[in-house]
Every structure is written in structure tokens, then in C-alpha cells.
């Protein structure tokens, strides 16, 4: 089998580095790390390894991996050691509700032919090993075709980590025409299930927040790596929250089948039982497209009463899903 190249090679190298640092019982020196991580051993010189290792440390920390620098022992005071403490990295025990298990099962099936097929199958095996079984009967009949990330995510993430200015076409929620933006990307933040880029808009000379799903087309570099500094007082989540990217909340009335749509039931501000046995819920939403996609994912277990705009968006999603499955059949 040929060796991985490009992005795949870097991902494999970072994964091996995390595994080595996570499962060591004591801090490791750079020389030990170079020996244990195969991709480092192949570097031509010590200088090249040092540069690669420094970049990898910054990238892991940028991704939230708790990489710790510690003293190796009293005889090596000038040489730091590195490790990742499992208590800081590991997830706590997780309990799933029946509807959440249904979502996990649906995700594993939807990713069956996608790039996440292997990790999805491995995740389900780990759940079973922990005594958690997915509820096949609770899965809805329609399996949406899911993407693992926003299309622009990788390019924006790389630009944030390398501090490289970027340009892209951006579509605002109230407009149909995309406009070109040139931005210093400061940080990526997930907010209410959506990914946002916080940065400095060079044309408008002010900080701005951009939702990744509204970026049209390819993200292009517009400068050299390391050509700007992120302000020390920059707080990404505060900036995203203050920008209120979701817009004003609006109420929707939906009817749900008995025993279905538990995630909607938990968020409902009002619930009325109807004579047919279905429940009528009042649920607030901000993003009509995102909420329509969520409702469409429930298939025929959910129907929209109002507003009409939301009903039409759900119908559009369902038609698109049907068309995609007819093409693949």
C-alpha cells in the first residue's frame, strides 16, 4: 500500500502523535517522539523535524487537544517533555435517550457510503461494547444524505490555524446575491449546531461573523501565512453571540406522531393533544432552512401547520431527498 500524501499524511501523522502522547505514562522528549511516530522518523534532518513538530503542536492545541509540557526529570531540566493526560482528553460516561440512539443509528446508516463510514461503524461497535444498542424500530424511513462538515470547513480551518487571509463569496440571509469578502480569519466557533467564522473584514475595516453554510463556492487564499496577528483580547464565542447570527426567534406549530420526535417535544413551549392521537407542538426557531431540514428528517412523523414558508421549505427538502434516492436506486 502506498504511503499517504498531502492532507491525508498530515492527518495520519497528527493522529499517531496524539496516540503516542495519550498512552504514555510519563512525559516524552522530542527525540523519543521522533522515534515513536513513524512520519517523523522519515524526515531528512533534525531541523526539518523541529519545524514540523512545532507546527503539529500548535495545530493540536488549536484543535483543542490538551497537549501538556512537563519536566521529564531532575536530570533533564532544560529539556521539556510532552504528554496528553487522559483525564483531560477522555469523554465522561454518556447516557443516551431513545430518540438520541435513533439519531446515532440513522447517522451510521446515512454515512454508509461516505467518508465517515469507517468511523461511524467503529462508533456503533463501541456503543454496543458498552451495552448500548440502537433502536432499529425508532429509525425513520428516510435517510438523508449527510455531509460530515460544511463544504468550506477544511479551507477555513487551515486558514485560521496558519493565520492566512482568505477571500470568498458570501450570501447574507436576506439577500440572494453573494458578495465577495476578504477576511483575516481569527477563529472558528460552533454555535447552536452551526459553524461560524469570526474575523476581521478587510474591506469593511471591522470585525465580522460569517456562517460557513452561507459561503458560496471555493475559499481562496488572499495573502501569506502568518501575515496577521489575532488580537490578544479576541473572544470568539462572545463575538458570535453578540452578532446574534440566528436572527429573531419565530414560533412554528407542528403535529407529531405518537412516540416520535422527542427532540421537538423537549423544546416545545406548548403541547396540545389532538383527537387523532397526534401532539400539536409550538416550537421556536431562528433559521428557517435549518429548521426545515430538521423537520424533514423526521419524515412522515411530523407535519407543519404554520407558518406557510416553513411548510414549503420542508416540502422542498423532502422532494430533494426523494429525487436523490431515485437517482441512486
Secondary structure, 3 states (H helix, E strand, C coil): CCCCCHHHHHHHHHHHHHHHHHCCCCCECHHHHHHHCHHHHCCCCHHHHHHHHHHHHHHHHHCCCCEEEEECCCCCCCCEEEEECHHHHCCCCCCCCHHHHHHHHHHHHHCCCCCCHHHHHHHHHHHHHCCCCCCHHHCCCCCCCCCCCCCCHHHHHHHHHHCCCEEEEECCCCCCCCEEEEEEEEEEEEECCEEEEEEEECCCCEEEEEEHHHEEEEEEECCCCCCCCCCCCCCHHHHHHHHCCCCCCEEEEEEECCCCCHHHHHHCCEEEECCCCCEEEEEEECCHHHHHHHHHCCHHHEEEEECHHHHHHHHHHHHHHHHHHHHHC
